[in-house]
């Protein structure tokens, strides 16, 4: 069982205009994970860019779907099928409005909570039973539309802490694949003071 592959998908939107936005937090995390494996992203027929290697001793494929966020399901399901990986060895990293910036939450299954990327993945896989690593981005200020908020860059104050928080989220993913969900939740479900 120790040599079974994990697929770790970081959600976001393609193109440089979205690269630094809150919605692309998942892609920022998988870039760090690829760096830790000293692996380069390359195009894959699943419509994702992938990098392969080992994290915490586990064989992993990290992926950046090349579709827009709300169409993430097709590329992610294609990767799962290509590698014949069960959904419980899939980790999806995504931005989460309902938890504060610099908070990380991990869970298995559950609803999509209005997140179109998760809705698309659940529909394409036909199951909700995959891991989610949720990177907190907080709620939009005032009456700003959440759809506009997620497509904006992080604030100046957030950008100062962003590299550290992206790195911490990458640590949480490594912890999840090596030590399991409960241990990862116990280690990372602490909110910054």
N, C-alpha and C positions, 0 to 999 in steps of 0.2 A: 504493500500500500504506500510505502514511502516514495516510490518513484512515479506516482501519478501526477500528471501535469495539472497546473492551475492556469486559468485564463483570467487575466486582470485587465479589465477594460476601463479606460478613463474617458468619461464623456465630455463633449464640448462641441463647438462648431468649427468647421474648417476655415482656413484663410487667416491672413495676418490681422485683419480688422477685428477679429474676435479673440486673438491669442491671449490678451491680458484681461479679458472680461471675467466676471464672477462665474458665469456659466461654464467657463473652461477650466475650473479648478481641478476637475478630474484629469484632464489632459496634462495639467502642470504636474500632478502627482506621478502619473506614469512616466513622464519625462525624467523625473528624479529616479524612479525605480530602474529605468533602462540604463541610466548613468551608473547606478550602483552595480549593475551587471556588466558594465563596460560593453553594452550591446547597442548597435545602431538600429534605428527604425528602418524598415524596408517595406515596400509595397507588397501586399498579399492579395490573392484573388478574392478574399472575403470582403473587399472594399474597406479594409483597415490597413493602417501602417502598423507593423508588428516588430517587436524586438524579443529575442529569445535568450534564455540563460537560466541561472539558478539564483534564487533568493532564499536566504535562510535554509540552504540545502535542498530546497524544493525546485523541481523543474517548472518554469513559468514561461508563458507567452504574455507579454504586456502589449496592449493594443490601443490604438487611437482610431476609432471609426472615422471614416472620411465623409460620412453623411452629416447632414445637419442633425442637431440634437433630437428633434422629434421623430427622426427616422433611424435612430440608433439600433433598433431591434434587428433590422435585416443584416447588417454587418456582424453584430454580436452573435446572432443565431447561426450565421454562416461559419464563424470561427469555432463555435461550440460543436457544430456538425463536422467540420473539417478535422478537428482533433479528437472527435468522439469523446468529449469530456462531459460528464454529467453536470446538470445545472448547479449542484451543490459544490462544484469545484470552479465556479465562476464568481469572480468578485467584480462588482461594478462600483466605480468611484464617481461620485457626483456631488454637485453643489446642493445645499439644502437651506431654504429660506427660514424654516421653522426652528433652527438652532442658531445661537449667536456666533458671530465671527470668532474664529480660533477655537471652536468646539468641534469635536469629532465624535460621531456615533456610528457604531457597527451593529448590523442586525442581519438575520437570515429571514427572507420572505417578508410578507407584509404588503400593504397597499402602495400605490405610487404617489400618494399625497399631492396630487396635482402636477407631478413632475412628468413632462411629456417624454423625456428620454426613457424613464423607467416604464411608463405606460407602453411605449413602443417595444421595449425589450420583453416585457411580460407577455404581450400579445404575440410576438414572434416566437418566443420559446414555448408558449402554452403553459407556463408555470410561473409562480412567484417565488419559488424556492431556490433563490440564489442569494449570495451575500451582497450586502450594500455597505459601502463605507461612505458616510455622509459628511461632507466638509461644510461646516457652518458658514453661511454668508450673512445671516441676520435678515431682518425684515427691511423693506425699503422705507426711507424717511417719509413722513407726512402721508400724502395721498398718492405718492408715485405708484404707477402701475408696476406690479411685480415683473411683468414681461419686459418692461423697459429697464428696470433695475438690474436684472440678471445679465443684461447685455452691456452694462456699463463696466468700466474699469474699476478696480478696487480703489478706495479712497487713499489719500496720501498717508494717513495714519495706518490704514490696513496694509498698504504696500510696504511700510517699514518692517512689519512683522510677518509679511507673507512668506518669504523664503523659509523662515523658521517653522511656520505652521504647515506649509507644504511638506517640509521634511518630516515633521511629526506625523503627518497623515501617512506618508510613505512608511514610517516606522510601524504604524498601526497595521498597515496592510501586511508587512513582513511578519508581524506578530501573529496576525490572524492565520496566515498560511502555515506557520510553523508550530504555533501553540494552541490554536483553536479559538472559537468565538468567545467563550466565557472568559478565558485568560486575557484576551485582547480587550474585551469590554471593561474588565476590572482595571487594566492598566491605563486605558485611554479615555474612559468616560469621566474625566475630571475637567471641570471648566476652569478657564483661566481666571485668576482673581483680579 
